[in-house]
Amino acid sequence: MSQSWYPEDLAVSPLGTPGTYEFMRTVFAERQHFSYAEFGVYRADTAKTVCALFPNATLHLFDFHQAVEKARAKLSGHENRIYYYGNTDKYNDSYNWSLLKLIESNNGQAMFDYCFLDGAHTAAVDALTFFLCDRLLRVGGYMDFDDYTWTLRGSSLDPARAPAISEQYTDEQIDTAQVKLIVDQIVRRDPRYQEIVRDKVFRKIAA
Ligand SMILES: C[S@@+](CC[C@H](N)C(=O)[O-])C[C@H]1O[C@@H](n2cnc3c(N)ncnc32)[C@H](O)[C@@H]1O
């Protein structure tokens, strides 16, 4: 990636997010047909493992255009079952725009069995992402939130490294665990969601 304001290198393991695909192995059979969406694919390491573990899964991968193109190259050979959604790096652009267009093209019908939200980690973007995912998530499906305690300060997006962050967010927002805020104030208050993995995976149990 070489977005104008977003850092090219993030502190993400080359193994991707084992907590996500290891959990998925406990709830999906190897040959099962299901639909997986990932918001923030970075170097597609989690998506690559999901492809390998679940040969019949369909993947929907969302990120900035350049990350999506790199993911497309890395995951070549699986193009018949992966849909890619890129967006620009304009401050108010995000996968939420792609999601809204997907809701439109799918006529509001639920289509995902698993949503892994591992993108902006900010309320401005991801609080809306949760509501849009909820529209597309089937009953019985899972919402997976990465980095419950993560803050902009001290991360790869610390304003000292990514100066645009201090233009976009207040100091309070930079020091607040915003994934925790979304999970605690929106997801946990919704009786349709049951916590399955502490601070991470929630199952949608009612429409
Ligand atoms: C922590 S990384 C994702 C790691 C990946 N899920 C994995 O498990 O390997 C966060 C990703 O979110 C993407 N992202 C952050 N803000 C975004 C936005 N506004 N629109 C699209 N993608 C965004 C970044 O480009 C980055 O690739």
PDBQT file of the ligand as one rigid body, heavy atoms in Angstrom, charges set to zero:
ROOT
HETATM    1  C1  LIG A 301      -4.721  -4.530  10.849  1.00  0.00    +0.000 C 
HETATM    2  S1  LIG A 301      -4.733  -4.450   9.119  1.00  0.00    +0.000 S 
HETATM    3  C2  LIG A 301      -5.637  -5.892   8.661  1.00  0.00    +0.000 C 
HETATM    4  C3  LIG A 301      -4.938  -7.206   8.926  1.00  0.00    +0.000 C 
HETATM    5  C4  LIG A 301      -5.613  -8.411   8.293  1.00  0.00    +0.000 C 
HETATM    6  N1  LIG A 301      -7.027  -8.468   8.634  1.00  0.00    +0.000 N 
HETATM    7  C5  LIG A 301      -4.956  -9.688   8.749  1.00  0.00    +0.000 C 
HETATM    8  O1  LIG A 301      -5.555 -10.416   9.558  1.00  0.00    +0.000 OA
HETATM    9  O2  LIG A 301      -3.846  -9.959   8.286  1.00  0.00    +0.000 OA
HETATM   10  C6  LIG A 301      -5.881  -3.143   8.817  1.00  0.00    +0.000 C 
HETATM   11  C7  LIG A 301      -6.270  -2.944   7.364  1.00  0.00    +0.000 C 
HETATM   12  O3  LIG A 301      -7.407  -2.069   7.334  1.00  0.00    +0.000 OA
HETATM   13  C8  LIG A 301      -7.321  -1.269   6.196  1.00  0.00    +0.000 C 
HETATM   14  N2  LIG A 301      -8.097  -0.029   6.376  1.00  0.00    +0.000 N 
HETATM   15  C9  LIG A 301      -7.965   0.872   7.377  1.00  0.00    +0.000 A 
HETATM   16  N3  LIG A 301      -8.781   1.919   7.168  1.00  0.00    +0.000 NA
HETATM   17  C10 LIG A 301      -9.444   1.670   6.006  1.00  0.00    +0.000 A 
HETATM   18  C11 LIG A 301     -10.426   2.391   5.254  1.00  0.00    +0.000 A 
HETATM   19  N4  LIG A 301     -10.877   3.602   5.640  1.00  0.00    +0.000 N 
HETATM   20  N5  LIG A 301     -10.880   1.839   4.102  1.00  0.00    +0.000 NA
HETATM   21  C12 LIG A 301     -10.404   0.625   3.685  1.00  0.00    +0.000 A 
HETATM   22  N6  LIG A 301      -9.483  -0.091   4.363  1.00  0.00    +0.000 NA
HETATM   23  C13 LIG A 301      -9.007   0.431   5.505  1.00  0.00    +0.000 A 
HETATM   24  C14 LIG A 301      -5.830  -0.994   6.047  1.00  0.00    +0.000 C 
HETATM   25  O4  LIG A 301      -5.485  -0.643   4.713  1.00  0.00    +0.000 OA
HETATM   26  C15 LIG A 301      -5.202  -2.303   6.500  1.00  0.00    +0.000 C 
HETATM   27  O5  LIG A 301      -4.881  -3.116   5.389  1.00  0.00    +0.000 OA
ENDROOT
TORSDOF 0
